[in-house]
Amino acid sequence: MTSAAQPTIHKKGRERGSRRRLSLAIPISALVASILAVLVVSGATGQVEVSGIDAAKIVIGHLVADMPWMSDGSLSTLQDQAVWQFRLPRALLAGLSGAGLALAGAIMQVVVRNPLAEPYILGVSSGASVGAVLVIVSGGAAFAGLTMSGAAFAGAVIACILVALLARRRGELSPTRMILAGVALGSLLSAVTSYLTITTDAQNVVSVMFFLLGSVSAATMSSLLIPTVALLIASVAVFGLARSMNALLAGDESALAVGVRTTRLRGALLVIASLLTGAIVAVSGGIGFVGLVIPHVARIFVGSDHRRMLPITVLAGTLFLMVADLLARTVAAPSEIPLGILTAFVGAPFFLWLMRRGGEKAGIDR
């Protein structure tokens, strides 16, 4: 290769990189704008009448000191409480839950090399459910007096540890054994949850069912801390491992050939996905289909490169569950539909459509 040709090659490479960054910036900008729009609509939707502009002003007024509209009487105390204490926290928690479940789903599909994997495949949700239900039926006496969220997270961690121990073979984590162990353990823990539900007092059954089907109706600003921290830590860790995840998705032999320690990587990803799922399930209950569908949607739009796919997955999961929560509290108002029911109604047909229309590009036909 001549020295004159090298600058041309480097220039073309830079141009391709610039085009890739530009093409990724477009869907990211669209998703961020849509998320902000849904936040405003969520703040303005409810029994207490608040316009979209007033909802935005209330949020800004709490974030920025000495805003004049917060003290000039144009906004009532009831409007302020409705937006800041109820609508905004649940919209944010729905967004965090969607982002966390979507990211965990993308991770699990790499860990077990199965495009049908999702965050609950390893029994983490079932472990969290047992912990939460124990607290509900025992009035806090179980799990050393932990709160429901704390007990749910503890149950998720225990389930993760058990699956990891059962799936190890000759010092390595086998994807097939992980799936089998997760399915078996999940079934066992689901049976425990069912037994606790049918043997508890009638007044506890509604609380149990709402947790099992998923809901963010009890969200508060303080309840956002755990999922926010978990999502930030998981995102930083996983984005740094994106290249290795690309190699692992191609198979263990290919990954080893490029220097990826597959067992260590798979173990790290398993811990990240399980703890992230546990943190989300602990505050929002069992919400299905987000971690299964959203990663496939991201792959269809931006491809399978995890450096591009993961940011889209996180933002799309945020938007999807925020919209789902908005529908859950408005479609049958004044009653509320559990999020798990709504995501199943939307997610199952959409996933079937993905299989028919975009299966190969989404990785379903591999």
Residue frames as qw, qx, qy, qz and C-alpha x, y, z in Angstrom:
[[0.000, 0.888, 0.459, 0.000, 0.00, 0.00, 0.00],
 [0.414, 0.466, -0.018, 0.782, 1.39, 3.40, -1.01],
 [0.243, -0.295, -0.462, 0.800, 1.80, 6.19, 1.48],
 [0.192, -0.036, -0.207, -0.959, -0.48, 8.36, -0.65],
 [0.512, -0.308, -0.676, -0.431, -3.34, 5.86, -0.26],
 [0.394, -0.258, -0.747, 0.470, -3.16, 5.70, 3.55],
 [0.088, 0.158, 0.278, -0.943, -4.56, 9.22, 4.23],
 [0.483, -0.055, -0.444, -0.753, -7.45, 8.44, 1.88],
 [0.561, -0.229, -0.795, -0.018, -8.27, 5.24, 3.81],
 [0.246, -0.252, -0.603, 0.716, -8.07, 7.04, 7.16],
 [0.228, 0.067, -0.030, -0.971, -10.27, 9.82, 5.80],
 [0.565, -0.156, -0.609, -0.534, -12.90, 7.32, 4.63],
 [0.485, -0.249, -0.787, 0.289, -12.78, 5.59, 8.00],
 [0.059, -0.201, -0.400, 0.892, -13.36, 8.88, 9.80],
 [0.389, -0.009, -0.289, -0.875, -16.23, 9.69, 7.45],
 [0.578, -0.226, -0.749, -0.234, -17.88, 6.31, 8.13],
 [0.361, -0.271, -0.686, 0.571, -17.48, 6.84, 11.87],
 [0.111, 0.122, 0.133, -0.977, -19.00, 10.30, 11.59],
 [0.509, -0.113, -0.500, -0.692, -21.98, 8.94, 9.64],
 [0.532, -0.264, -0.799, 0.092, -22.52, 6.22, 12.25],
 [0.187, -0.253, -0.521, 0.794, -22.48, 8.78, 15.06],
 [0.275, 0.056, -0.128, -0.951, -24.87, 10.99, 13.13],
 [0.555, -0.175, -0.665, -0.469, -27.27, 8.12, 12.40],
 [0.463, -0.309, -0.758, 0.339, -27.26, 7.10, 16.07],
 [0.055, -0.127, -0.305, 0.942, -27.84, 10.68, 17.20],
 [0.385, -0.160, -0.387, -0.822, -31.13, 10.85, 15.30],
 [0.631, -0.383, -0.643, -0.203, -32.98, 8.01, 17.13],
 [0.449, -0.252, -0.562, 0.647, -31.45, 9.05, 20.47],
 [0.053, 0.007, 0.069, -0.996, -32.68, 12.61, 20.01],
 [0.509, -0.251, -0.487, -0.664, -36.13, 11.39, 18.96],
 [0.623, -0.341, -0.695, 0.109, -36.39, 9.08, 21.97],
 [0.304, -0.189, -0.438, 0.825, -35.23, 11.74, 24.45],
 [0.229, -0.084, -0.124, -0.962, -37.73, 14.24, 23.02],
 [0.601, -0.295, -0.602, -0.434, -40.51, 11.65, 23.23],
 [0.538, -0.286, -0.673, 0.419, -39.62, 10.82, 26.84],
 [0.093, -0.113, -0.266, 0.953, -39.77, 14.49, 27.83],
 [0.405, -0.163, -0.348, -0.830, -43.11, 14.87, 26.04],
 [0.633, -0.329, -0.688, -0.137, -44.57, 11.86, 27.86],
 [0.375, -0.206, -0.568, 0.703, -43.33, 13.26, 31.18],
 [0.151, 0.009, 0.047, -0.987, -45.23, 16.47, 30.53],
 [0.573, -0.201, -0.513, -0.607, -48.38, 14.62, 29.44],
 [0.582, -0.263, -0.740, 0.209, -48.17, 12.36, 32.50],
 [0.205, -0.154, -0.443, 0.859, -47.86, 15.38, 34.77],
 [0.305, 0.026, -0.081, -0.948, -50.92, 16.95, 33.19],
 [0.591, -0.139, -0.651, -0.455, -53.11, 13.83, 33.21],
 [0.234, -0.153, -0.848, 0.450, -55.29, 12.93, 36.18],
 [0.170, -0.719, -0.673, 0.008, -58.36, 13.86, 38.19],
 [0.218, -0.776, -0.112, 0.581, -56.81, 17.16, 39.29],
 [0.577, 0.762, 0.219, 0.198, -56.78, 19.43, 36.24],
 [0.386, -0.687, 0.294, 0.541, -53.31, 20.69, 35.34],
 [0.642, 0.749, -0.089, -0.140, -52.24, 21.93, 31.92],
 [0.897, 0.177, -0.053, 0.401, -49.06, 20.68, 30.31],
 [0.285, 0.681, -0.195, 0.646, -47.44, 24.10, 30.69],
 [0.506, -0.700, 0.220, -0.454, -48.38, 24.28, 34.38],
 [0.973, -0.216, 0.035, 0.077, -47.06, 20.74, 34.95],
 [0.721, 0.379, -0.133, 0.565, -43.73, 21.73, 33.42],
 [0.029, -0.743, 0.193, -0.640, -43.67, 24.93, 35.50],
 [0.770, -0.580, 0.110, -0.242, -44.27, 22.97, 38.71],
 [0.945, -0.021, -0.017, 0.326, -41.38, 20.61, 37.97],
 [0.481, 0.543, -0.129, 0.677, -39.05, 23.50, 37.08],
 [0.315, -0.772, 0.100, -0.544, -40.17, 25.40, 40.16],
 [0.867, -0.487, 0.101, -0.031, -39.10, 22.52, 42.41],
 [0.871, 0.112, 0.045, 0.477, -35.76, 22.14, 40.65],
 [0.367, 0.390, -0.024, 0.844, -34.88, 25.83, 40.36],
 [0.262, -0.509, -0.555, 0.604, -35.26, 28.10, 43.38],
 [0.007, 0.528, 0.163, -0.833, -37.27, 31.35, 43.46],
 [0.079, 0.279, 0.705, 0.647, -39.39, 30.79, 40.37],
 [0.231, -0.048, 0.157, -0.959, -42.12, 33.49, 40.51],
 [0.624, -0.154, -0.461, -0.612, -45.03, 31.23, 39.55],
 [0.532, -0.149, -0.801, 0.230, -44.46, 29.07, 42.62],
 [0.225, -0.352, -0.572, 0.706, -45.57, 31.90, 44.95],
 [0.136, 0.018, -0.146, -0.980, -47.83, 34.18, 42.90],
 [0.507, 0.216, 0.573, -0.606, -50.97, 32.07, 43.44],
 [0.562, 0.380, -0.421, -0.603, -51.31, 30.93, 39.83],
 [0.578, 0.090, -0.808, -0.068, -50.76, 27.31, 40.89],
 [0.707, -0.536, 0.038, -0.460, -52.75, 25.71, 43.69],
 [0.341, -0.509, 0.762, -0.209, -51.30, 23.52, 46.42],
 [0.834, 0.135, 0.487, -0.223, -53.40, 20.61, 45.16],
 [0.731, 0.670, -0.128, -0.034, -51.97, 20.95, 41.64],
 [0.094, 0.748, -0.636, 0.165, -48.45, 21.10, 43.03],
 [0.560, -0.300, 0.732, -0.246, -48.96, 17.96, 45.12],
 [0.871, 0.344, 0.280, -0.211, -50.64, 16.07, 42.27],
 [0.648, 0.708, -0.276, 0.056, -47.74, 16.70, 39.88],
 [0.142, 0.701, -0.637, 0.287, -44.71, 16.64, 42.16],
 [0.434, -0.353, 0.733, -0.387, -45.72, 14.04, 44.76],
 [0.761, 0.162, 0.574, -0.255, -47.77, 11.59, 42.68],
 [0.771, 0.616, 0.103, -0.121, -47.61, 11.88, 38.89],
 [0.314, 0.809, -0.496, 0.031, -43.94, 12.72, 38.37],
 [0.371, -0.484, 0.782, -0.132, -42.53, 10.04, 40.72],
 [0.786, 0.156, 0.583, -0.133, -44.60, 7.26, 39.15],
 [0.675, 0.732, -0.057, -0.074, -43.71, 8.38, 35.61],
 [0.106, 0.770, -0.624, 0.078, -40.01, 8.46, 36.53],
 [0.553, -0.289, 0.764, -0.164, -40.19, 5.09, 38.28],
 [0.835, 0.414, 0.333, -0.141, -41.94, 3.60, 35.23],
 [0.511, 0.806, -0.299, -0.006, -39.17, 5.00, 33.03],
 [0.158, -0.641, 0.738, -0.138, -36.41, 3.67, 35.28],
 [0.728, -0.039, 0.656, -0.194, -38.10, 0.27, 35.45],
 [0.793, 0.586, 0.123, -0.110, -38.47, 0.10, 31.68],
 [0.315, 0.809, -0.494, 0.053, -34.85, 1.10, 31.13],
 [0.354, -0.504, 0.765, -0.188, -33.57, -1.40, 33.69],
 [0.798, 0.129, 0.561, -0.178, -35.65, -4.33, 32.44],
 [0.711, 0.697, -0.056, -0.079, -34.76, -3.61, 28.81],
 [0.146, 0.760, -0.625, 0.102, -31.05, -3.43, 29.63],
 [0.537, -0.310, 0.757, -0.209, -31.24, -6.60, 31.73],
 [0.850, 0.365, 0.329, -0.188, -33.01, -8.35, 28.84],
 [0.555, 0.766, -0.325, -0.004, -30.28, -7.36, 26.39],
 [0.141, -0.629, 0.744, -0.177, -27.66, -8.65, 28.83],
 [0.709, -0.087, 0.657, -0.243, -29.42, -11.97, 29.40],
 [0.826, 0.535, 0.075, -0.160, -29.77, -12.60, 25.67],
 [0.381, 0.727, -0.561, 0.111, -25.97, -12.37, 25.44],
 [0.378, -0.490, 0.725, -0.303, -25.27, -14.41, 28.59],
 [0.698, 0.051, 0.692, -0.177, -27.33, -17.43, 27.52],
 [0.008, -0.248, 0.691, 0.679, -26.92, -16.80, 23.76],
 [0.115, 0.464, 0.875, 0.080, -30.67, -17.07, 23.29],
 [0.038, -0.232, -0.213, -0.948, -32.72, -14.29, 21.63],
 [0.521, -0.538, -0.510, -0.422, -35.80, -15.41, 23.59],
 [0.511, -0.255, -0.572, 0.588, -34.13, -14.79, 26.95],
 [0.171, -0.772, -0.144, -0.595, -35.49, -12.08, 29.22],
 [0.048, -0.583, 0.535, -0.610, -34.72, -10.77, 32.73],
 [0.710, -0.319, 0.353, -0.519, -36.94, -13.28, 34.52],
 [0.831, 0.249, -0.469, -0.165, -35.58, -16.41, 32.83],
 [0.453, 0.277, -0.735, 0.421, -33.22, -17.18, 35.74],
 [0.540, -0.524, -0.654, 0.080, -35.89, -17.05, 38.42],
 [0.251, 0.074, -0.305, 0.916, -34.81, -13.64, 39.75],
 [0.393, -0.319, -0.154, -0.849, -38.36, -12.29, 39.59],
 [0.758, -0.346, -0.520, -0.189, -39.68, -15.37, 41.36],
 [0.581, -0.132, -0.512, 0.619, -37.14, -14.91, 44.14],
 [0.012, -0.156, 0.139, -0.978, -38.13, -11.27, 44.52],
 [0.570, -0.352, -0.373, -0.642, -41.79, -12.26, 44.59],
 [0.716, -0.311, -0.602, 0.168, -41.22, -14.73, 47.42],
 [0.371, -0.057, -0.394, 0.839, -39.44, -12.07, 49.47],
 [0.219, -0.200, -0.056, -0.953, -42.14, -9.45, 48.91],
 [0.664, -0.336, -0.485, -0.459, -45.03, -11.84, 49.53],
 [0.615, -0.217, -0.634, 0.414, -43.44, -13.07, 52.74],
 [0.119, -0.014, -0.302, 0.946, -43.41, -9.51, 54.04],
 [0.426, -0.223, -0.270, -0.834, -47.02, -8.91, 52.94],
 [0.729, -0.307, -0.551, -0.266, -48.44, -12.05, 54.51],
 [0.658, -0.264, -0.536, 0.459, -46.38, -11.83, 57.70],
 [0.205, -0.954, -0.205, -0.081, -46.76, -8.10, 58.29],
 [0.173, 0.864, -0.388, 0.270, -43.01, -7.47, 58.16],
 [0.746, -0.538, 0.382, -0.085, -41.97, -10.29, 60.48],
 [0.924, 0.184, 0.206, 0.263, -40.19, -12.18, 57.70],
 [0.628, 0.528, -0.024, 0.571, -36.75, -11.33, 56.34],
 [0.519, -0.228, -0.346, 0.747, -35.57, -9.78, 59.61],
 [0.023, -0.770, -0.378, 0.513, -38.02, -6.90, 59.49],
 [0.250, -0.088, 0.445, 0.855, -37.03, -5.67, 56.02],
 [0.454, 0.447, 0.087, -0.766, -39.40, -3.53, 54.00],
 [0.830, 0.388, 0.376, -0.137, -41.18, -5.12, 51.06],
 [0.530, 0.806, -0.264, -0.014, -38.67, -3.64, 48.61],
 [0.131, -0.678, 0.713, -0.122, -35.73, -4.77, 50.72],
 [0.694, -0.084, 0.696, -0.166, -37.11, -8.29, 51.08],
 [0.790, 0.580, 0.157, -0.124, -37.82, -8.47, 47.34],
 [0.343, 0.807, -0.479, 0.034, -34.24, -7.46, 46.54],
 [0.377, -0.483, 0.773, -0.166, -32.88, -9.98, 49.05],
 [0.812, 0.185, 0.525, -0.177, -34.99, -12.73, 47.45],
 [0.672, 0.729, -0.106, -0.072, -33.70, -11.79, 44.01],
 [0.066, 0.747, -0.655, 0.090, -30.08, -11.94, 45.17],
 [0.596, -0.243, 0.742, -0.189, -30.61, -15.36, 46.79],
 [0.832, 0.435, 0.312, -0.148, -32.18, -16.68, 43.58],
 [0.465, 0.814, -0.347, -0.020, -29.26, -15.34, 41.55],
 [0.202, -0.605, 0.759, -0.130, -26.74, -17.07, 43.81],
 [0.740, 0.007, 0.643, -0.198, -28.62, -20.38, 43.66],
 [0.778, 0.613, 0.081, -0.112, -28.80, -20.31, 39.85],
 [0.264, 0.803, -0.532, 0.041, -25.09, -19.53, 39.59],
 [0.406, -0.427, 0.790, -0.168, -24.22, -22.43, 41.90],
 [0.785, 0.217, 0.548, -0.191, -26.51, -24.87, 40.08],
 [0.679, 0.726, -0.008, -0.110, -25.29, -23.81, 36.63],
 [0.043, -0.773, 0.626, 0.096, -21.56, -24.24, 37.28],
 [0.988, 0.096, 0.118, 0.010, -19.94, -27.20, 35.63],
 [0.821, 0.075, 0.017, 0.566, -16.21, -27.84, 35.89],
 [0.370, -0.447, -0.092, 0.809, -15.75, -24.30, 37.11],
 [0.021, 0.028, 0.411, 0.911, -17.61, -22.72, 34.18],
 [0.439, 0.378, 0.429, -0.693, -21.08, -21.26, 33.74],
 [0.206, 0.169, 0.852, 0.450, -22.97, -23.22, 31.10],
 [0.317, 0.018, -0.141, -0.938, -25.66, -21.20, 29.26],
 [0.581, -0.185, -0.677, -0.412, -27.86, -24.28, 28.88],
 [0.473, -0.284, -0.740, 0.384, -27.54, -25.21, 32.54],
 [0.005, -0.103, -0.273, 0.957, -28.30, -21.60, 33.52],
 [0.480, -0.098, -0.340, -0.803, -31.58, -21.69, 31.60],
 [0.639, -0.222, -0.726, -0.126, -32.56, -25.09, 32.98],
 [0.376, -0.216, -0.636, 0.638, -31.64, -24.15, 36.54],
 [0.125, 0.032, 0.105, -0.986, -33.45, -20.82, 36.22],
 [0.559, -0.172, -0.482, -0.652, -36.63, -22.38, 34.86],
 [0.620, -0.256, -0.734, 0.106, -36.66, -25.08, 37.54],
 [0.283, -0.196, -0.509, 0.789, -35.90, -22.67, 40.38],
 [0.237, -0.058, -0.097, -0.965, -38.41, -20.14, 39.05],
 [0.606, -0.265, -0.603, -0.446, -41.14, -22.79, 38.98],
 [0.547, -0.277, -0.690, 0.385, -40.32, -23.85, 42.53],
 [0.134, -0.153, -0.321, 0.925, -40.34, -20.28, 43.84],
 [0.377, -0.153, -0.325, -0.854, -43.57, -19.51, 41.96],
 [0.611, -0.333, -0.706, -0.136, -45.16, -22.48, 43.70],
 [0.387, -0.269, -0.559, 0.682, -44.02, -21.07, 47.06],
 [0.099, 0.021, 0.006, -0.995, -45.54, -17.69, 46.15],
 [0.514, -0.242, -0.548, -0.614, -48.82, -19.30, 45.11],
 [0.566, -0.342, -0.723, 0.199, -49.00, -21.27, 48.36],
 [0.226, -0.215, -0.394, 0.865, -48.37, -18.13, 50.43],
 [0.237, -0.082, -0.228, -0.941, -51.05, -16.28, 48.46],
 [0.587, -0.296, -0.594, -0.465, -53.81, -18.83, 48.88],
 [0.602, -0.358, -0.645, 0.306, -53.10, -19.33, 52.58],
 [0.185, 0.000, -0.281, 0.942, -52.97, -15.66, 53.59],
 [0.174, 0.565, 0.571, -0.569, -55.84, -13.47, 54.76],
 [0.439, 0.680, 0.545, 0.221, -58.18, -12.11, 52.08],
 [0.010, 0.981, 0.050, -0.188, -57.13, -8.48, 52.65],
 [0.398, -0.608, 0.513, 0.457, -53.55, -9.34, 51.67],
 [0.681, 0.284, 0.619, 0.268, -54.44, -10.96, 48.35],
 [0.372, 0.908, 0.184, 0.052, -54.97, -7.66, 46.48],
 [0.187, -0.883, 0.394, 0.172, -51.56, -6.37, 47.58],
 [0.621, -0.240, 0.695, 0.274, -49.92, -9.63, 46.53],
 [0.627, 0.535, 0.535, 0.189, -51.61, -9.64, 43.13],
 [0.231, 0.972, -0.007, -0.034, -50.71, -6.03, 42.38],
 [0.327, -0.725, 0.557, 0.241, -47.08, -6.73, 43.21],
 [0.646, -0.012, 0.722, 0.246, -46.98, -9.89, 41.10],
 [0.523, 0.674, 0.482, 0.201, -48.58, -8.12, 38.12],
 [0.474, 0.101, 0.089, 0.870, -46.50, -4.96, 38.44],
 [0.070, -0.910, -0.372, -0.171, -47.41, -1.44, 39.48],
 [0.440, 0.151, -0.212, 0.860, -45.69, 1.89, 40.15],
 [0.265, -0.761, -0.384, -0.451, -48.72, 3.51, 41.77],
 [0.638, -0.728, -0.173, 0.181, -46.97, 3.74, 45.16],
 [0.656, 0.316, -0.062, 0.683, -43.94, 5.57, 43.74],
 [0.280, -0.937, -0.084, 0.189, -42.36, 8.37, 45.75],
 [0.318, 0.870, -0.359, 0.118, -39.26, 10.44, 45.13],
 [0.408, -0.612, 0.666, -0.126, -37.37, 8.39, 47.73],
 [0.864, 0.075, 0.494, -0.056, -38.28, 5.12, 45.98],
 [0.662, 0.742, -0.107, 0.000, -36.38, 6.30, 42.89],
 [0.204, -0.814, 0.544, 0.028, -33.00, 6.10, 44.59],
 [0.676, -0.230, 0.696, 0.080, -32.35, 2.34, 44.43],
 [0.753, 0.477, 0.431, 0.140, -33.37, 1.80, 40.77],
 [0.293, 0.946, -0.140, 0.011, -31.51, 4.96, 39.70],
 [0.307, -0.714, 0.626, 0.062, -28.26, 3.87, 41.33],
 [0.736, -0.008, 0.672, 0.081, -28.65, 0.31, 40.03],
 [0.664, 0.694, 0.274, 0.062, -29.33, 1.50, 36.48],
 [0.138, 0.938, -0.316, -0.022, -26.39, 3.93, 36.46],
 [0.450, -0.542, 0.705, 0.080, -23.92, 1.34, 37.77],
 [0.747, 0.208, 0.628, 0.073, -25.19, -1.34, 35.38],
 [0.550, 0.827, 0.116, -0.014, -25.14, 1.02, 32.39],
 [0.010, -0.871, 0.487, 0.071, -21.57, 2.17, 33.01],
 [0.551, -0.342, 0.758, 0.065, -20.38, -1.41, 33.52],
 [0.725, 0.368, 0.581, 0.038, -22.21, -2.87, 30.51],
 [0.454, 0.887, -0.028, -0.076, -21.35, -0.08, 28.08],
 [0.134, -0.770, 0.615, 0.105, -17.70, -0.66, 28.95],
 [0.516, -0.151, 0.840, 0.071, -18.12, -4.35, 28.09],
 [0.670, 0.553, 0.116, -0.482, -19.96, -3.77, 24.80],
 [0.415, 0.598, -0.639, -0.249, -17.10, -4.98, 22.57],
 [0.092, -0.229, 0.955, -0.164, -16.69, -8.15, 24.63],
 [0.581, 0.297, 0.578, -0.490, -20.45, -8.73, 24.50],
 [0.622, 0.590, -0.260, -0.444, -20.28, -8.56, 20.69],
 [0.264, 0.452, -0.850, -0.054, -17.60, -11.25, 20.75],
 [0.302, -0.035, 0.873, -0.382, -19.51, -13.42, 23.23],
 [0.669, 0.399, 0.253, -0.574, -22.64, -13.26, 21.11],
 [0.570, 0.544, -0.528, -0.318, -20.67, -14.80, 18.24],
 [0.952, -0.062, -0.299, -0.016, -19.85, -17.86, 20.38],
 [0.670, -0.698, 0.208, 0.141, -17.36, -18.86, 23.06],
 [0.808, 0.035, 0.292, 0.511, -14.71, -20.04, 20.60],
 [0.362, 0.717, 0.179, 0.568, -14.80, -16.77, 18.68],
 [0.336, -0.916, 0.031, -0.217, -14.69, -14.80, 21.90],
 [0.795, -0.483, 0.233, 0.284, -11.73, -16.77, 23.24],
 [0.730, 0.339, 0.246, 0.540, -9.92, -16.24, 19.96],
 [0.189, 0.761, 0.037, 0.619, -9.97, -12.47, 20.48],
 [0.312, 0.239, -0.573, 0.720, -8.90, -12.68, 24.12],
 [0.532, -0.441, 0.019, -0.723, -12.27, -12.56, 25.92],
 [0.030, 0.098, -0.926, 0.364, -12.43, -14.58, 29.13],
 [0.442, -0.301, -0.575, -0.619, -15.87, -16.00, 28.54],
 [0.537, -0.425, -0.707, 0.174, -16.50, -17.54, 31.96],
 [0.278, -0.309, -0.347, 0.841, -15.50, -14.40, 33.83],
 [0.154, -0.037, -0.251, -0.955, -17.46, -12.17, 31.44],
 [0.479, -0.360, -0.677, -0.427, -20.57, -14.34, 31.58],
 [0.477, -0.432, -0.646, 0.411, -20.43, -14.41, 35.38],
 [0.139, -0.215, -0.162, 0.953, -20.04, -10.62, 35.59],
 [0.295, -0.135, -0.421, -0.847, -22.93, -10.05, 33.19],
 [0.497, -0.402, -0.760, -0.116, -25.09, -12.51, 35.11],
 [0.350, -0.411, -0.523, 0.659, -24.49, -10.65, 38.36],
 [0.020, 0.113, -0.076, -0.990, -25.17, -7.27, 36.74],
 [0.390, -0.223, -0.583, -0.677, -28.41, -8.41, 35.08],
 [0.503, -0.416, -0.754, 0.077, -29.68, -10.22, 38.17],
 [0.280, -0.383, -0.427, 0.769, -28.98, -7.40, 40.61],
 [0.129, 0.035, -0.216, -0.967, -30.46, -4.84, 38.19],
 [0.458, -0.314, -0.681, -0.478, -33.58, -6.96, 37.77],
 [0.459, -0.421, -0.696, 0.357, -33.84, -7.46, 41.50],
 [0.136, -0.250, -0.225, 0.932, -33.59, -3.71, 42.13],
 [0.298, -0.070, -0.379, -0.873, -36.33, -3.00, 39.58],
 [0.521, -0.338, -0.745, -0.245, -38.67, -5.81, 40.67],
 [0.348, -0.285, -0.644, 0.618, -38.27, -4.74, 44.29],
 [0.065, 0.326, 0.223, -0.916, -39.96, -1.38, 43.59],
 [0.454, 0.241, -0.275, -0.812, -42.24, -2.13, 40.63],
 [0.788, 0.074, 0.516, -0.329, -43.17, -5.82, 40.87],
 [0.539, 0.000, 0.758, 0.367, -43.23, -8.29, 38.01],
 [0.454, 0.716, -0.002, -0.531, -43.54, -6.52, 34.63],
 [0.730, 0.022, 0.620, 0.287, -43.11, -8.84, 31.67],
 [0.637, 0.621, 0.390, 0.237, -42.19, -8.49, 27.99],
 [0.042, 0.978, -0.152, -0.137, -40.15, -5.28, 28.36],
 [0.355, -0.632, 0.644, 0.245, -36.82, -7.10, 28.51],
 [0.652, 0.162, 0.713, 0.202, -37.88, -9.51, 25.77],
 [0.488, 0.757, 0.417, 0.125, -39.27, -7.13, 23.14],
 [0.008, 0.976, -0.079, -0.203, -37.31, -3.88, 23.49],
 [0.419, -0.530, 0.592, 0.440, -33.81, -5.29, 22.72],
 [0.537, 0.301, 0.708, 0.345, -35.19, -6.81, 19.52],
 [0.253, 0.921, 0.296, -0.014, -36.72, -3.49, 18.50],
 [0.210, -0.864, 0.314, 0.334, -33.36, -1.79, 19.08],
 [0.531, -0.209, 0.699, 0.431, -31.56, -4.38, 16.94],
 [0.496, 0.616, 0.581, 0.195, -33.99, -3.87, 14.07],
 [0.149, 0.981, 0.119, -0.025, -33.33, -0.13, 14.02],
 [0.024, -0.906, 0.422, 0.034, -29.59, 0.11, 14.75],
 [0.675, 0.408, -0.612, 0.053, -28.19, -3.42, 14.36],
 [0.886, -0.353, -0.297, 0.050, -26.64, -5.91, 16.78],
 [0.482, 0.349, -0.388, 0.704, -23.52, -3.93, 17.71],
 [0.479, -0.642, -0.547, 0.243, -23.98, -3.43, 21.45],
 [0.322, -0.208, -0.084, 0.920, -22.14, -0.11, 21.34],
 [0.205, -0.126, -0.320, -0.916, -25.08, 1.23, 19.32],
 [0.490, -0.372, -0.709, -0.345, -27.86, -1.06, 20.46],
 [0.426, -0.359, -0.674, 0.485, -27.58, -0.65, 24.24],
 [0.003, 0.169, 0.193, -0.966, -28.24, 3.14, 24.41],
 [0.435, -0.108, -0.445, -0.775, -31.28, 2.72, 22.16],
 [0.526, -0.285, -0.801, -0.012, -32.48, -0.20, 24.28],
 [0.258, -0.298, -0.571, 0.720, -32.30, 1.83, 27.51],
 [0.176, 0.158, 0.000, -0.972, -34.12, 4.84, 26.04],
 [0.487, -0.118, -0.618, -0.606, -36.74, 2.75, 24.23],
 [0.449, -0.312, -0.811, 0.207, -37.44, 0.79, 27.42],
 [0.080, -0.254, -0.391, 0.881, -37.86, 4.06, 29.30],
 [0.336, 0.079, -0.242, -0.907, -40.34, 5.41, 26.76],
 [0.474, -0.156, -0.794, -0.346, -42.27, 2.14, 26.43],
 [0.383, -0.385, -0.776, 0.321, -43.03, 1.68, 30.12],
 [0.015, 0.246, 0.246, -0.937, -43.76, 5.38, 30.69],
 [0.429, -0.002, -0.421, -0.799, -46.39, 5.22, 27.96],
 [0.499, -0.225, -0.832, -0.093, -47.69, 1.93, 29.37],
 [0.226, -0.321, -0.648, 0.653, -48.05, 3.47, 32.85],
 [0.210, 0.153, -0.018, -0.965, -49.87, 6.49, 31.41],
 [0.535, -0.088, -0.608, -0.580, -52.32, 4.14, 29.69],
 [0.419, -0.194, -0.857, 0.227, -52.61, 1.93, 32.78],
 [0.099, -0.373, -0.562, 0.731, -53.97, 4.80, 34.89],
 [0.268, 0.301, -0.067, -0.913, -56.16, 6.41, 32.22],
 [0.288, -0.023, -0.805, -0.519, -57.70, 3.66, 30.05],
 [0.460, -0.451, -0.756, -0.111, -59.99, 2.35, 32.81],
 [0.070, 0.141, -0.406, 0.900, -60.02, 5.43, 35.08],
 [0.245, -0.822, 0.410, -0.311, -60.72, 5.74, 37.95],
 [0.943, -0.235, 0.227, 0.063, -59.59, 2.09, 38.20],
 [0.037, 0.776, -0.592, -0.217, -55.99, 1.20, 37.39],
 [0.956, 0.238, -0.161, -0.062, -54.72, -1.67, 35.24],
 [0.706, -0.536, 0.362, 0.289, -51.61, -3.46, 36.58],
 [0.170, 0.754, -0.477, -0.418, -48.64, -2.77, 34.33],
 [0.308, -0.232, 0.904, 0.184, -47.88, -6.45, 33.77],
 [0.532, 0.499, 0.672, -0.134, -51.28, -6.99, 32.18],
 [0.375, 0.868, 0.018, -0.325, -50.90, -4.02, 29.84],
 [0.014, -0.671, 0.666, 0.325, -47.35, -4.88, 28.75],
 [0.437, 0.014, 0.894, 0.096, -48.46, -8.45, 28.03],
 [0.518, 0.680, 0.474, -0.210, -51.38, -7.23, 25.91],
 [0.312, 0.891, -0.216, -0.251, -49.04, -4.97, 23.94],
 [0.182, -0.645, 0.719, 0.183, -45.85, -7.01, 24.08],
 [0.623, 0.031, 0.781, 0.028, -47.11, -10.44, 23.04],
 [0.643, 0.682, 0.349, -0.026, -48.74, -9.39, 19.73],
 [0.184, 0.923, -0.307, -0.143, -45.85, -7.05, 18.99],
 [0.378, -0.506, 0.761, 0.150, -43.31, -9.81, 19.55],
 [0.685, 0.297, 0.663, 0.051, -45.26, -12.12, 17.23],
 [0.472, 0.874, 0.080, -0.079, -45.19, -9.35, 14.63],
 [0.112, -0.811, 0.549, 0.169, -41.44, -9.00, 15.13],
 [0.612, -0.161, 0.764, 0.128, -41.00, -12.72, 14.50],
 [0.648, 0.554, 0.518, 0.078, -42.82, -12.45, 11.17],
 [0.352, 0.932, 0.058, 0.059, -41.51, -9.12, 9.94],
 [0.155, 0.861, -0.437, 0.210, -38.08, -8.64, 11.42],
 [0.926, -0.364, 0.095, -0.021, -37.07, -11.97, 12.92],
 [0.856, 0.233, -0.064, 0.457, -33.78, -12.36, 11.11],
 [0.252, 0.664, -0.180, 0.680, -32.56, -8.84, 11.77],
 [0.527, -0.680, 0.182, -0.476, -33.70, -8.98, 15.39],
 [0.037, 0.458, -0.863, 0.211, -31.81, -12.21, 15.93],
 [0.746, -0.061, 0.424, -0.509, -34.86, -14.42, 16.39],
 [0.908, 0.361, -0.076, -0.198, -34.13, -16.60, 13.36],
 [0.127, 0.685, -0.716, 0.056, -30.56, -17.44, 14.29]]
